[in-house]
Amino acid sequence: MLLELLFMLLDLGKGGAVMGAGIGAGLVALGAGVGIGQIGGRAMEAIGRQPEASGKIQSVMIVAAALIEGVALFGVVLCFIIPFVY
């Protein structure tokens, strides 16, 4: 009886880990999307103010977006690894 209850609780813990990983991956993707959207919007404003600097602004924007995507990819991969470790 007690052993069955223990197995049931362990199974619920695994489900919670999977659900938490899914929610975490979604939040990471949402945060990255908002961040890249902010970068793009601010870059367009800057290009509108100084069109002659558009090449430099665009290159900085692409580097910043790539850094955000790298962090987001790391977060999503970590969220998908957690259920297998737990």
MIZALO-758203 format. One line per field, with one value per residue: residue number from 1; residue in three letters; y, z, x of N, C-alpha, C, CB in turn; chain. Coordinates in steps of 0.2 Angstrom, whole numbers, plus 5000, padded with zeros to 4 digits. Atoms other than C-alpha are relative to their C-alpha. Last residue first. Glycine has a CB too. Layout:
BEGIN
lonu: NUM  ...
milo: ALA  ...
n.py: Y  ...
n.pz: Z  ...
n.px: X  ...
ca.py: Y  ...
ca.pz: Z  ...
ca.px: X  ...
c.py: Y  ...
c.pz: Z  ...
c.px: X  ...
cb.py: Y  ...
cb.pz: Z  ...
cb.px: X  ...
pafi: A  ...
//
This chain:
BEGIN
lonu: 86  85  84  83  82  81  80  79  78  77  76  75  74  73  72  71  70  69  68  67  66  65  64  63  62  61  60  59  58  57  56  55  54  53  52  51  50  49  48  47  46  45  44  43  42  41  40  39  38  37  36  35  34  33  32  31  30  29  28  27  26  25  24  23  22  21  20  19  18  17  16  15  14  13  12  11  10  9  8  7  6  5  4  3  2  1
milo: TYR  VAL  PHE  PRO  ILE  ILE  PHE  CYS  LEU  VAL  VAL  GLY  PHE  LEU  ALA  VAL  GLY  GLU  ILE  LEU  ALA  ALA  ALA  VAL  ILE  MET  VAL  SER  GLN  ILE  LYS  GLY  SER  ALA  GLU  PRO  GLN  ARG  GLY  ILE  ALA  GLU  MET  ALA  ARG  GLY  GLY  ILE  GLN  GLY  ILE  GLY  VAL  GLY  ALA  GLY  LEU  ALA  VAL  LEU  GLY  ALA  GLY  ILE  GLY  ALA  GLY  MET  VAL  ALA  GLY  GLY  LYS  GLY  LEU  ASP  LEU  LEU  MET  PHE  LEU  LEU  GLU  LEU  LEU  MET
n.py: 5000  5001  5006  5006  5001  5005  5007  5002  5002  5007  5005  5001  5003  5007  5003  5001  5005  5006  5001  5001  5007  5005  5000  5004  5007  5003  5001  5005  5006  5002  5002  5006  5006  5005  5001  5005  5000  4993  4995  4999  4997  4993  4997  4999  4994  4994  4998  4998  4994  4995  4999  4997  4993  4997  4999  4995  4994  4998  4998  4994  4995  4999  4996  4993  4998  4999  4994  4994  5000  4998  4993  4996  5001  4995  4993  4999  4999  4993  4995  5000  4997  4992  4998  5000  4995  4994
n.pz: 4994  4994  5001  4998  4992  4997  5003  4998  4993  4999  5002  4995  4994  5002  5000  4993  4997  5002  4997  4993  5000  5001  4994  4994  5001  4999  4993  4998  5002  4995  4993  5000  5001  4996  5003  5006  5004  4998  5002  5007  5000  4998  5006  5006  4999  5000  5006  5004  4998  5003  5007  5000  4998  5005  5006  4998  5000  5007  5004  4998  5003  5007  5000  4999  5005  5006  4998  5000  5007  5004  4998  5004  5007  5001  5001  5007  5005  4999  5002  5007  5002  4999  5006  5006  5000  5000
n.px: 5003  4996  4997  5004  5001  4995  5002  5007  5000  4997  5005  5005  4997  4999  5006  5002  4996  5002  5006  4998  4997  5006  5004  4996  5000  5006  5001  4995  5002  5006  4997  4996  5004  4997  4994  5000  4993  4997  5005  4999  4993  5000  5004  4995  4996  5003  5002  4994  4998  5005  4998  4994  5001  5003  4996  4995  5004  5002  4993  4998  5004  4998  4994  5002  5003  4995  4995  5004  5001  4993  4999  5005  4997  4994  5003  5002  4994  4997  5004  4999  4994  5001  5004  4996  4996  5004
ca.py: 5073  5071  5067  5080  5094  5091  5100  5115  5116  5115  5130  5140  5138  5142  5158  5163  5160  5170  5185  5185  5183  5198  5209  5204  5208  5225  5230  5226  5236  5251  5251  5250  5262  5276  5288  5286  5294  5298  5284  5272  5275  5272  5256  5250  5254  5243  5229  5228  5228  5214  5204  5206  5202  5186  5181  5183  5173  5159  5158  5158  5144  5134  5137  5131  5115  5112  5115  5103  5089  5092  5091  5075  5067  5073  5065  5048  5049  5052  5037  5026  5031  5028  5010  5007  5012  5000
ca.pz: 4936  4923  4908  4914  4915  4897  4888  4899  4897  4878  4879  4890  4879  4863  4872  4877  4859  4852  4863  4857  4839  4841  4848  4834  4821  4829  4829  4811  4807  4817  4808  4791  4794  4800  4785  4789  4806  4814  4805  4807  4826  4826  4815  4827  4842  4834  4830  4847  4855  4844  4848  4867  4865  4855  4867  4882  4873  4869  4886  4893  4882  4887  4905  4903  4895  4907  4922  4914  4912  4929  4936  4927  4934  4951  4948  4944  4960  4970  4963  4966  4984  4986  4978  4991  5005  5000
ca.px: 5074  5087  5075  5063  5077  5084  5069  5070  5089  5087  5074  5086  5101  5091  5085  5103  5108  5093  5097  5115  5109  5097  5111  5123  5109  5105  5123  5125  5109  5114  5131  5123  5109  5121  5116  5098  5100  5083  5073  5088  5087  5068  5070  5084  5072  5059  5070  5078  5061  5055  5071  5067  5049  5053  5066  5055  5041  5053  5060  5042  5037  5052  5048  5030  5036  5049  5037  5024  5038  5044  5026  5023  5039  5033  5016  5025  5035  5019  5011  5026  5026  5007  5010  5024  5013  5000
c.py: 4993  4999  4999  4994  4994  4999  4995  4994  4998  4998  4993  4995  4998  4996  4993  4996  4999  4994  4993  4998  4999  4993  4994  5000  4996  4992  4997  4999  4994  4993  4998  4998  4994  4994  4995  4998  4995  5001  5007  5006  5001  5004  5008  5004  5001  5006  5007  5003  5003  5007  5006  5002  5004  5008  5004  5002  5006  5007  5003  5003  5007  5005  5001  5005  5008  5003  5001  5006  5007  5001  5003  5007  5005  5000  5005  5007  5002  5001  5007  5005  5001  5003  5008  5003  5001  5006
c.pz: 5001  5006  5006  4999  5001  5007  5003  4997  5002  5007  5000  4998  5005  5006  4998  5000  5007  5003  4998  5004  5007  5000  5000  5006  5005  4999  5002  5007  5002  4998  5004  5006  5000  5000  5005  4998  4995  4997  5002  4997  4992  4999  5002  4995  4994  5002  5000  4993  4997  5003  4997  4993  5000  5002  4994  4994  5002  4999  4993  4997  5002  4996  4993  5000  5001  4994  4994  5001  4998  4993  4997  5001  4995  4993  5000  5000  4993  4996  5000  4996  4993  4998  5001  4993  4994  5000
c.px: 4997  4996  5005  5004  4995  4997  5005  4998  4993  5000  5003  4995  4995  5003  5001  4993  4998  5005  4998  4994  5002  5003  4995  4996  5004  5000  4994  4999  5004  4998  4994  5003  5004  4996  5004  5007  5000  5006  5003  4996  5002  5007  5000  4996  5005  5004  4997  4998  5006  5002  4995  5002  5006  4998  4997  5004  5005  4996  4999  5007  5002  4996  5003  5007  4998  4996  5005  5004  4996  4999  5006  5001  4995  5003  5006  4997  4998  5006  5002  4995  5001  5007  4999  4997  5005  5004
cb.py: 5004  5007  5000  5000  5006  5003  5000  5006  5006  5001  5001  5007  5004  5000  5003  5007  5003  4999  5005  5006  5000  5001  5007  5005  4999  5003  5007  5002  4999  5005  5007  5001  5001  5003  5006  5002  5000  4999  5000  4994  4995  5000  4997  4993  4998  5000  4995  4994  5000  4999  4994  4996  5000  4997  4993  4998  4999  4995  4994  5000  4999  4993  4996  5001  4996  4993  4999  4999  4994  4994  5001  4998  4993  4997  5001  4995  4994  5001  4999  4993  4997  5001  4997  4993  5000  5000
cb.pz: 5000  5000  4994  4995  5002  5000  4992  4998  5004  4997  4992  5001  5003  4994  4995  5003  5000  4992  4998  5003  4995  4994  5002  5001  4993  4996  5004  4998  4992  4999  5002  4995  4994  5007  5000  4995  5005  5008  5003  4996  5003  5007  4999  4998  5007  5006  4997  5000  5008  5002  4996  5003  5007  4999  4997  5006  5006  4996  5000  5008  5002  4996  5004  5007  4998  4999  5006  5004  4997  5002  5007  5001  4997  5005  5007  4999  5001  5008  5003  4997  5003  5007  5000  4999  5007  5006
cb.px: 4994  5004  5004  4994  4996  5007  5001  4995  5003  5007  4998  4996  5006  5005  4995  4999  5008  5001  4995  5003  5007  4997  4997  5006  5003  4995  5001  5007  4999  4994  5004  5006  4995  5000  5004  4996  5006  5001  4993  4998  5005  4998  4993  5002  5004  4994  4996  5005  5002  4993  5000  5005  4997  4993  5003  5004  4994  4996  5005  5001  4993  5000  5006  4997  4993  5003  5003  4994  4996  5005  5000  4993  5000  5005  4996  4994  5004  5002  4993  4999  5006  4998  4993  5003  5005  4995
pafi: A  A  A  A  A  A  A  A  A  A  A  A  A  A  A  A  A  A  A  A  A  A  A  A  A  A  A  A  A  A  A  A  A  A  A  A  A  A  A  A  A  A  A  A  A  A  A  A  A  A  A  A  A  A  A  A  A  A  A  A  A  A  A  A  A  A  A  A  A  A  A  A  A  A  A  A  A  A  A  A  A  A  A  A  A  A
//
